[in-house]
Amino acid sequence: MTLPQALEARRPAVCPEPDISTLSNYESFDIKHTQLALEISFDRKVVTGTVIYSLDNVGKAKRVRLDTMNLVITQVYIDDSIVKFNLFPTKYSLGTLLEIIPHIKLPKSFKLKCEFATKPESQGLQWMNELQTFGRPFVYTLMHTIYARSIIPSFDTPAIKSTFSVTIKSPLPVVFSGTELRDSGRNKVYRFVQKVPIPVYMLGFASGDLMSAQVGLRSKVYTESSRIKEAWSEFKGNVEPYIKIAEGLVSEYEWGNYNILINPDAYPYGGMEYPGITFTSPTVIAHDNSNHETLIRELTHSWSGSLVTNASWGHFWLNEGWAVYLERRIIEIIHGEPVRHLSALIGLIELEYEIAYILPEQSTALVQKITKDMNPEDLITCVPYEKGFNFLFYLENVLGGKEFFDPFIKYYFVKFAHQSVDTWLFLDTLFEFFSDKKDILNHIDWETWLFGDGMPPRQDYITILADVVYQLADRWIAKAIQFTSFIEFTKEFSPADITQFNTNQLILFLNVITTCGSYCKDLCFKWSAYPVAANALLKIYDILTNSTNSEVICRVLYFKLIANLDSSCQQTIEWLGKVARLKYVRPLYCALYLYIYISICIY
């Protein structure tokens, strides 16, 4: 497919573009299957194991090169014969090259076996002791983006996929990103298979005092035994409808079961998608189903990321932009078009803040140019998520709306199922599918959308749900300056102002309030100068202070801190002692630092 000249001028010589974030010679091999046998030692905080790759030598390679990082390699075999190997550390953040040297010419097809052990400081393993859980040790993996190599000697790239059969020996129950076999658990050995080919970073396992409960036709929730009742109550009956909506939007769900692992409180992430199971934070439990967007996002990765994968990390938006787009389409089907647009507006505000204040010196292009000295983990910002969403939302609208774009969604994910792709393959497919709309496609500003830094072109959003939030926030700030007593505020405002707000409206309200609404453009307004108003807001809107949704709790605590309200410091410290999710911890610690600094200066 020939693209417009501006795009063809940027097209790499090979598509998909080679992944330079791996030290391996993955392009020389097809992995027919991978066998993995692991043993977990909580006492030593190590995982020992063997991996056997069934390989076809399609590139006529003379040696095999694998990625490692902080691994101990004890022995290597080719077809049951011990062979020599060398380890070559790099000056970059990509780990250590394992080069395997056969005695004879590598055959066309062969088995490669490596025996290995991790170290306690393995980047891909997180060990928790009894004080960080409900009483038993716990371990989980996070191999994304380049940390599979810290657990398994591997072709650690999203560009190559394999099926897996896995055994994990552990004194405590194990979950894994695959289907558990019937004899699993016998003699503390847990057995799994993954019949759909996946990249190695999609391997996820965890072990601890885990129990499970059925929450849907093809879904279980796993968590520590002390939390199983509240986890079951949160998700029962909710997961299957999400899966069915996603299937109708994209294609059949290929992974068998879709399970959820609720990690201990010390888990620092919102969620991590794995095929057939999502690892998530306990903060998704809101006791009223109001915080399921994270779960829906991770579910959409069953297609965007797991089924169709970015071939290299410079094209990460293909995983995340699609996931956000599909998540908001599911939200729209459940709650309506205005709710989808409100979610998009909130994401746009977060993107604008991140580009302006967190990434001012960093490239914010959708397609990233990665060099060998870069750690692709540094590319995990709002950009691939929100800029990627806005790009797909723009394409949806410019190509005629959902009526025309929805068939393309199905076509794209079916065409590239089980494959790894880059932006060029996406564009080729887009132009191929919309061959009757070439005039429209040829007039798109591809340079700005794909390769330009800064904010994406502004889209037309339905703002009806956001408008009422901004109006209310501006009223509060105006009256905060004017009123001096609590009684005055009760005459102007009432709980009914926000009782009909959905969760995203409450989030937006708190975001706007803390950034001073429209007034911040013209006025140096600080809530700390208006404690009567700040206290009145929280007393009148006690739905905020009584919320069990972590998204709301975090923002209420942040508001209390910047307003210098009494007891805000102690309340924040207590909550941070129970929550580790970075999304909440970072802003609250920053606000807490300023609160304590100001208090010291004053008193």
N, C-alpha and C positions, 0 to 999 in steps of 0.2 A: 504494500500500500504506500503510495507516494503522498506525503504530507505537504503542507504549505512550505515555501522555500525557507522561511525563518526557522521552522522546526527541523527541516531536513539538514540545515546547516549545523544543527546541534546534535544530530543523531550520532550515537557512538557506532564504531565499526561493527560491534557485535551486540545483538539483542537476544536475551536480556543482557544488560551491561554487567561485566564481571564484578564479583564482590572482592574488593581489596581489603576488607576487614577480616579476612581469614588468611592464615599462613599455609593452609592445606592446598594440595593440587587436586581439588574436588572436580575440576573440569575433565580430568582424565578417567574418572570412574563413574559407573552407575552402581548404586547400592541396591542390591536385590532384596536384602533383608538384614536386620540387625538383631542379634541376640544379646541380651544384657542380664547379667547376674550380679546383684549388689548385696552387701551386708552392712547394716547400720550399727555403729557402736556409739551409744550415747556417752559412755564413760570417757572414751578417747576423743569424741567429737570428730570421727572420721568415717568415711564410707570406703570400703574395699570392694573390688569386683573384677569382673572380666567382661570384655565386650568382643563379640565376634561379628565381623562384617563379611557378608557374602558379596563379593565385588566382581564386576565386569570391567576389564581394563580397556575401555573404549578409546583412550588416548594413547595407547601403546607406551605407557609410562614405564620407566626403569626402576623407580623407587616410589614409595608411598610417603606422603607428607601429611601429618595430622596436626591439629591444634591441641595444645595443652596449656595449662596455667596452674601453677602451684600443685602439680600432680607428681606423685612418685610412680614411675614406670618400672615394674619389676621384671617383666618378661614379655617378649613379643614372638608370635608364631605366624608362619605362613603355611597353610595346609599341614598343620601339626609339626612342622619343623621349626626349631628355634632359630631366629635370625638376629642379626646385629641391628642396633639402633643408636642414633645419636640425638642429643637434645641441644638445641641452639637458642639460647635466650635472645630476645630482641630488645632494642632500645626504646621501643614503642610500648603502648599499653595493650598490645595484642597477645601477650603471653609468650610461650616457648614453643618453638617448632620441634616436633618429633619426626625425625627422618628415619624411615625403616629401609634397611638395606638387604635385599634378598641375596641368597647364595647364587641363584641362577636367574635367568630371565623370567620376569613376571609372566605367569600364564594369562591366557585370555580371561579365564574365570578362576577365582581362588577365594579362600577364606583367610581373613586376617584377624588374629586374636591378640588382644592386649590385656595383660594383667596389671592392675594399677591400684593406687590408694590416694584418697584426697588428704589434704592437710587441714588442721583445725581452722586455718584462716582462709579456706576456700571461699572465693567471692560468690559462688553460686549456691552456697548452703548457709542457712541461718539456723543456729542452734539456740534453743531457749531452755533455761533451767526451770526448776520447780517454782521459783519465785515469780517467774514471768508468765505462768500458766495457772490453771486451777489445781496444780499439785504434782503433775507428772512432766518429765522432759518432753520436748517437742522439737521437730526439725522439719523444715520445708525448703524447697528449691526455688530459685529464681534464676533461670538460665538466660533469659532475655537480657541484653541482646547478644553478648559474646561470652557468656559465662558457662555455657555447657562445657566448654573446654576446661573449666576448673573442676569438673566432676567426672568427665569421661573424655579420654583421648578421642578426638572426633574430627569430622569434616564440619567444623562449626560455622556454618553459613546457612542462611535461609534459601539459598539457591538450589540445594539438593535435598531430596526427601527419601524416606525409607519407611517400610513397615517394621514393626518391633514385636518381639516377644520378650517379656521381662519377668524376672523373679527378684524379689526383695526380701531378704531375711532381716527381721527386726523383732525385738522383744515386745513392741507395741504395734497396734494395728496400723496398716498402711493404706493410703489412697494413691492412685496413679492415673495419668492421662490416657486411659485405655479401658478396655473391658475386663473386668475381674473374672477369672475362671472359677469353675465350681469347686475345685479342690483347694482354692486359695485359703491361706491361713493355717493349713495343717503344719504342725511342727514349727510354727512361727515363720513360715515361708509363704509369701503372698505372690500370686501369679496373675499376670495380666497379658493381654495382647492388644496391639493397635494395628488393625487390618487396613486402615487408610494411611497412605504414606504421608509422613510429616517431617519437617526439618527438626534437627536435634534440639534446638532451643525450645521446642514445644513439649519436650519431655518434662513432666512435672510430677513430683511425688512429695508426700508428707507422711510423717509418722508421729503418733502420740496417743494419748488416751481418747481415742476416737470412737464415737457411736454414730449410728445413722438412723434416719427416719424417712419413710416414703412421703414425698410431698407432691407427687404427680405420677402420671402414667409411666413415664420414663425418667423420673427424677428422684434422687435422694438428697437430703442434706446431711452432711457430716460435720461434726464439731466435737469439742470436748464434752464428756458426759454431763458435766454440770450445766451446760448451756443447751442441751438438746431440745428441751421443751420449748424454750422461747424461739429457737431457730425453726423448729417444726411449725409453731404457731404463726411465725412471720411468713413462711413460704408455702404452706399447704394450699393447694388449689390454684396458686398463682402462676406457677412456672409453665405448665402445659399450654395455657392460652398464649403466652409469649412465644413459645416455640411454633405453635400453629400459625400465628400471625407472620412470623419471620419466614416460615416455609411458603406461605402464600405470596409473600413479597419477593422471595429469592428463588429457592429451590428446596427439594427434600433435604431434611436434616440427615446427614450421613453417619453420625458418630454413635448411633445406638442410644445409650443413655445420656442425659444431660444432668450432671450432679453439681452440687455446690459444697465447697469446703469453707466453713467459717473458721478462720484461724484464731489463735489467741489474741488478747488485747494488744500485745506487743507487735503485731503485724503492721508494718508501716505503710502499706499500699492500699489503694481503694480496691483493686482487683487485678488479677492476672488471668488471662484467658488460656486455657489448655483444652485440647480436643476432648470433649466429653465431660469436662469438669472445670468449674471456675473456682479459683482460690480467691477469697475475698475477706475483707475486714469485717469484724463484728459491728462496725458502725453502720452497716447497711440494715441492721435490725432496728427499725424505728417503732415497732409494735403497732403500726397503723398502715403498713404498706406504702408509706409516703416516700420511701428512699430506695426505690427499685431501679432507678435509672442506671446505676452502676451495673446491676445484674443484667439489665437489658443490653447495655453496651457490650459486656463480656460475652453474652449470648450471640450477638451479631458477629463476633469474631469467629464463630463456628464456620462462617463463610468467608469473611474478610480477614485474612491472616492465617487461619488454619487450613481452609480448603484452597483458597487462592492467596498466595503469599508474595510479599515483596521479595524480589530476587537479591536485592542488596539494600543496605540501610539508607542510602541516599534517596530511595523511593519509598520511604516509610509511610508516606501519606496514603499509599495504596492500601495499607493495612488500616490505618487509623482514621483517615478521612472518610473512607467507605463505612467504617464501623459507626462513626458518629452520625453519618447520613442515614444509615439503616436504623439506628437507635431512634432517631427523631421521626422517622417514618412510622415506626411501631408506636411511638408515643402519640403521633397524630391519629393513627387508626383507633387507638384506645380512647384518647381524650379530645381529639379535634384539632383542626388546622391551627387555630390561634395558639394552642399550647405548644405545638411544634415550633412556631415562630418565636414564642417567648423564650423557649430553651435556646434557640439560635441566637437571640439577642443577648442573653446572658453570656453565652460562649463568646460572642463578638466583643463584649466588654472585657472579658478576661484576656482575650487575645490582644486587644488594644493596650491593656495595662502591661502585659508581659513584653510586648514589643517595645513599648516606650521606656519601661523602667528596669526590666530584668535582662533584656537581650539587646541593649542599644548598640553594642559593638559586634554582635553575632549575626551571621547571615540568617535571614528569615524567609528565604525563598522556599517554595513548596518542594522543588526538586533540589536536593543538596549535592554539592560536589564534595565527596569524601576523599581525604588523602590518607596515606599510610600511617601518618603520625596522629590520626584522630581516633578517639574512642567513640564509636557510634552511640554509646549511651548518652553522650552530651547533646545529641540531637533530639532527645525526648523532651520537647517543650509543647506549648499549646499549638505551635504552628502546624505540624502535620495533621492534628486533630481538627482545629477550627478553620484554618485556611483551607485544608482539604475538604471539609464539609461545605464551606462557602463556594468552592470551585464546582463541586458536584451539584449544589443547589442552583448555581448559576446555569450550568449545563441543562439541568432539568427545565428551567424556565425558558432559556433562549431557544431550546429545541422543541418547544411546544407544550410543555407541562408534563404532569405525571402520566397522562394518557399515552404520550410518545416515549417518555423516558423509562417507564416501568418495564416494557419489553426488553429494553437494552440491559437493565439490571439482570434479568434472568439470563439473557444471552451471554453476557460477560462472565457470570459466575459458573455457568454450565460449560462454556468453551474452555475456561482455564482451570477447571476443577482439578485438584491434585498437582498443580503446576506452580512454578514461581515466575513472576512477571516483573516488568519494569514499566515506567511511564510510557515508553515508546510502544510497547505491545498494547498498552491501554489505548493510546491514541490511534494506532493502526486499527484496532477493533472498533473504536468510536466512529472513525471515518468510514470504515467498511459498513457498519450497521446503518449509519445515517447518510448513505451515499446519495439519497435524494435531497439532502439538506446541506450540500457542500458549500453553497453560497453563504449560509449562516456560519458554518464552521470556519470558512476561509476568512471571515471578518472578525473572528474572536481575537482578542489581544493576548495571544498565547505567551508572549514574552513577559507581560506583567503578571499573568496568573501563575505561570509555572516557575519563572526564573527571577522575578522581581522581588526585592526586599520590601518590607513595610506591610501596611494593611492591604487586604484585598479590596477590589472595587466594592462599594457599598451596594447591597441588594435591597429590594423593596420587601420589607417585612410587614406582616399584619401586627400592628402595635397596640391593639385595643386593650390587651391585658397589661401591657407595660405602661400605657398612658395613665391609667388610674393609679398605678403605683407611684409614678413620678409626681403626679399632682398631689397625692397625699404626703409624700416626703417633703415637697416644697412647702406645703402648708405648715408642716411641723417645724421646719427651720424658720419660716417667717414668724410663727407664733412664739417660738423659743426666744427670739429676740424681743418680742413685744410683751409677753406675759411674765409675771413675777410670782404667781401663786398656783398651787395645784388645782384649786377650784376653777380658775380660769380655763385651764386645759380640759377639765371634765365637761365644761359647757361647750367647748369647741369640738372635742373628739370623743368617740365612744368605741367600745369593743366591736360594735357592728361594722366599723370601718374596714376591718380585715377578716371578719369571720368567713367571708366567701372567697378569700384568697386561696389559691392552690399553693403547694409547697414552693414552686418556683417564684410565685409572686411574693411570698414571704421572704425568700432569699434575696430577690431583687430589691425589695423594700429595705432590708437591712443593709444591703450593699450601698444603696443610694443614700440612705441616712448617714452612714459612716463616712461617705465621701462628699457629704453636704449638698447633694442634689444639684439643681441648676445654679444654686447660689455660689458654689465653689468657683465659678468663672469670674464672679464680680466681687466676692466678699471673703475676707479671711475669717471664716466661721469655725469655731472650735467648741465641741460639746462640753469640754471641761470648763468653759466659761458660763455654761447654762445648766448647772446640776439639777435645778428644779424641773426644767423641761425634760432632761434625760430620765430622771426618776418617774416623771409623770407618764412618759411614753411607755415605760416598762410596766407600770402599774395598771394603766388603762388597757394596754394590750397584753394581758397576762397569758394569752395564748402563746406568746413568744417565750416567756420565761418558764412555762409549763411544758414546752415541747419536748418530745422524746426523740426528735429527729436531729442527728448529729450536725447536719448542715445548718440548721437553725441554732442549735446550742452554741456552736463555734462562733457564729456571727453575733449572737447576743453577748457572749463573753467578751468578744472583741470590742463591741460597742461600749460595754461597761468600763473596760480598761481605758479606752480613749476619752471617755467622759469622766474618768477619775472617780467613779462611784465607790462608796464604801463597800467593803467586803469583796469587791471584784477580783482583787489579787488572790485572796484565799480560795475563792470559788474556782478561779482559773487553774490554780496549782492543783487543786483536788481533781479537777476533770482531766488535766494533762497526766495525772498519775494513773489514769485508766484508759487513755487513748494514745495510740502511737502513730496514727495515720498522718503522714507528712503534710497532706493538704491542710490539716487543722493545726498541727504542731508548729509549723514554721511561722505563720502569721501571729499566732497567739504568743509564742515566745518573743517575737519582735515587739509586740505591743506590751507584753509583760516587762520586758527590759526597759522600755521607755517609761512605763508607769512607775517602776521602782526608782529609776533615775530621777524622775520629776519629784517623787515623794522625798527622796534624800535631799534634793536641792531645796525643797520647801521647808522641810522639818529639821 
